Amino acid sequence: MPERRRLAVLQCLDWSAVVAAKNSTTPCAVVHAQRVISRTPAAMRYGVQVGMRRRHAQALCPDIEIVAHQPSRDRTAFDKVVRIVNELVPLIEVSEPGLIVFATRGPSRYMGGDGPMASKIVEALKTSVADSRLTASLIGVGVGDSRLAAQIAAHASAVASNSANSFAPYVVEPDKTSEWLAPQSVRVLSEFANINRETISLLERLGLNTLHDVCTLSESVLAGRFGELGVELHRLARGDEQYPLAVVPHPPEHLCIEKFDEPVSDQQIIINSVQRMASAFTEYYSVHGSVCVRIIIVFESEAGKRSERLWYRPQGLTTSAIIENAKWQLEAWLASYLASDFSGSHESHAPENRALESYGLVRVQLIADEVRTDTARQLRLWGGSTQTDETATQAIGRLSELLGSSAVQVAKWQGGRDLLDSYELVSATHAQTISSASSGDQMTTQKWRGALPNPSPSVVYAEPIQVQINDQSGKLLSVNARHELSASPVVVIIGSTHYKVNSWAGPWPVEERWWDLARSRRLVRLQLVCEKITADSASQILAMLAILEHGEWTVAAIYS
């Protein structure tokens, strides 16, 4: 049996919120699609949780600072941490801002063990990063024999350090990973291994509440119930890597190495070269029925400077993903040059171009570090992929290369009673165009009890518009405990515009997740057909969906 590679994970707790906050004591939350995706420890003390709605977070903490999600801001700020860690560890993997993964075999031997190594890295961060927002209490380091174990340990270390206001690494003993994972809840698979929450909910309903419960079942039983996902669940639960590795011959040298006859000082030329290499690189592994999940990107300058960084994506690195990672690595590398060699310069040229003019690149290389077998997809006999689908996929891929994978998104139906929750915007890089195109069939077969009937509204507001709905006497309309209206709606006031209510339907109450204080909702929906009298005495008919929540009326959607 081959020796397991021991991994260390450095996690900066809620990195997006820490970077966006004004200072370490400011309650701050980063919001995307009206949901909290990250919050500072100061906001956490008020009860603000990830996944909570923006309005709920503001109700718990009125002084909270709401900031929009900006991946570029997170990456730029995290590059400082990456450079410091890279001085102590030669080859590190940065898959997302706030998370660093590296093999511990060399660094641990050199620094005297896993614990001293973790403490030395954090001490270097404390002394080098002159930012009061990034303190030792926000950093966690975990070491384990598998990626899942190391990530869980790093999160536990960050939470413990935040509670005690002092750094404490969490080291899982060698060859004890499976025993250490056994009492962990199956929910860690959703949080750290990207397993669907519906699958985790099904496991809990089946009585499989811990990873030990999953391991007690044989792999064949899980495969018979969940298919390939069952095999993946069993591997994770027993402490193996998420996917088995595949043995594939290395690509020919001309597919993964680009040598320039003259030093290149144009960043776009370098990215174009990476694009050609990445396309041939992924095509080579696709022909062999496999995908590369870990890749090393190497840049080498004329002056002998070298940049190496590991990149990892469990579902496989696509061409656009490799290009995006190469851009991030190149920009961070050039920024480090500027910090050391151009700190006193005041030239008018772009900083990256100035760095490339002094340190022209002569070599770019792609090295496959981990390869796994690609999961096959069964095509349909009729109505499958068409030329239009392929053209759309190519166009999406091109836009992703130019703007980044997070900038191009497609709608994916996931169900729900709330209009904003029915569809989720996911990265076009990771979405399958064909399956997304057939999501309408899925929507017709899966009905949500309590969802709005067809036809659906034509316009759904990301941020509902506050309105006032009055009765005949001018009083604000209300709903009692039996979900009965206090009176018939007569007028709707939006800003300074008055709409006369011609007809209405409802109200329809919705009560969701009453068992979860952070995500519970109680609201009432009302459909209205209104008429607006314009200056030329012409009538304008408008149909809208109004919602009463927390004592306030809002317009959530408009019907055409």
C-alpha angles and dihedrals in degrees: 000000000000118000114261117242109241112224136197124205124200112198128187105206113240092347095178093057094042091055094044096047119097092227140347094270098050117105104233135169130190110219129199122176089355091300128111109245098170137011137182123248088253090059091043090061089061090055098260109154136186111266093030119132119255094242092050091051091050090049091055094044114020092184095053117131112233115207129181119241112263114174092187091058091051093048094048093050093045093054089077090059091045093054092051094049090045090060089062100032116043100206120032134169120226112184098160138000111280097026129087125177127188141159112260102203097097102030094046093052091047096047099041104261142332096288097049090045092055092046092050093051093050091046089054090052092050093052098040105040107073095197122114091205092066106066132161089255090068097052127083130182123195129181126197145140093259136040093243093051093047093050093049090048092049092052091048089050092051093048092047092047091050092052095047096036089229133091118260120172119214114221122186109210116249115268090009098091097107092050091047093050094047098085093042117114117253087239089080087072089064095044100043107018102040095242113161114264091225089060091050090049090052091051091053092049088052089055096255099130101151136039088249089061089053092050093051088068116074119249091244092057092053091045090052091053102035104019116216089349088064091057089049092050092051093049092051094046094053093048102259125130117279095252131026113247122246127217109230126162113255115261118259114275094249090061097056107027126065118187119187120215090213127029109269118226098174114093093203092057089054093050090048089054091050089050093055092046094046092050092052091040095056092040090056093055092041090058088052091051095249142100132217113239099174123039135175115218114200128193121185125189131208090252091060095258114145135196121196125175136165121228125194136189118168094211092052135273113271125199093261091047092054091049092049092049091047090053091051092048094046094048092048091048092050090047089056089053090052092049092054105032108021102041093116099038122111101185120149096228121100111277094235092052091049090053093048092049089059097036107034115190119241103173140034123183137182117203122188108223100173129018127183135185113273117241110242122232121217110227122214122249092229132023095020130137115337134190088260090057091050092048091049090049091052092048092050090048092051093050090048090054092051100040105022130260094273092054095062113059137170130204117254120190113229104159132240142139095258115081092223092050097049092078128034125202109228131179112276089220092067099033122094108231094209096051090045090053091055094049089102090067089051091050092055094050097047114060122188115217108237094020120134114272123239137310097061121216116270095220124037116186117225087208111033116234116242113236140168121233114194135185129226093286094048096255122139112263115246139181124225129218091273090056094250123143117244089226141336115292112249109167136021118205118202109178104309095336121101122207123194113224110232098175140351142187132204151342102225116183123216124194116178136179094357088169093061114068093194097051104026118124136189119185144143125226126209129185116213135185108203136183126214121201110217128205093265091053091253117140123233117199119210128180117200143172113232124195129199112206129155089358095301129110118221136172108236100175145005127221118219 
